[in-house]
């Protein structure tokens, strides 16, 4: 199977390594807007072949041409979070980037299954579906796998067992409204409520919701990549091998769980054509209320997203009167400037995030006169 990964930063490059080690792809293509980055990662991976024994064809560059006819595309492109930022703060910046990627995917690989990883996850998955025009089952977001893995680890840490001995699932959006399910969590077959107090479980649930932010705070720059890439690789394996295995993922709901018209984290069966089935877990009324709250949060942000880039699914133009300033135009302009600044700094040898932000701010001040 031909797999393309768009975005060759830490998540994209580590995902490529995992797919090579897992022998998941027959051909692997890396793409990144930063000139030379994807090519460098591809070359580095190729040079590991004599030691690791893989025979997979690997190419990399800034041109989407080599992605033509991909069976599966993983989108990791976008700006990572900085300390103090929520995933939702990236909405305007990453919408422009992901929309551009989605257009290329639709043009080059019209039959592909797409896994979206860029944040804010639920909204970027929605955007990719709208821009590509693909059937909803062929566009899926990676978040539930990661959130569940973090939750299982935290439970294992608290109970003194190996993480593989914890059975659990996390639903909802990838952020503050994610919905871990302690009721369905077991440790070596025992209900979690028999092992830990409600207070301790609540602490674990809250830590899971802030799992990504905890890592962002510890890093000098960037965000998590090891666990995200492992989560992507697991989803890729389920799709490539047509396993029909149940995993938590961001999927489009059409009445399931009482929700319609929203991409949200739920249990799905993954196969060669993407989402084969959305699995009903039989949630309690309280759990269902939390899931509905998450759905409405995503719905509200998606409405803002439509204003940013237009509702490509229905052909609507971006909101706003051409005679009046678009209040969201600044976000689009800032996104373009940030990408240009990053490109220039990379060409000079380094793209320090603080320097990128400082130069972007100065250019914006000059443009706006503020």
Buried (B, 14 or more C-beta within 10 A) or exposed (E): BBBBBBBBBBBBBBBBBBBBEBEBBEBBBBBBBBEBBBBBBBEBBBEBEEEEEBEBEBBBBBEBEBBEEBBBBBBBBBBBBBEEBBBBBBBBBBBBBBBBBBBBBBEBBEEBBBBBBBBBBBBBBBBBBBBBEBEBBBBBBBBBBBBBBBBBBBBBEBBEBEBEBBBBBBBBBBBBBBBBBBBBBBBEEEEBEEBBEEEBBEBBBEBBBBBBBEBBEEBEEBBBBEBBBBBBBBBBBBBBBEBEBBBBBBBBBEEBBEBEEBBBBBBBBBBBEBBBBBBEBEBEEEBBEBBBEBBBBBBEBBEBBBBBBBBBBEEEEBBBEEEEEBEBEBBBBBBEBBBEBBBEBBEEEEBEBEEBEEBBBEBBEEEEEE
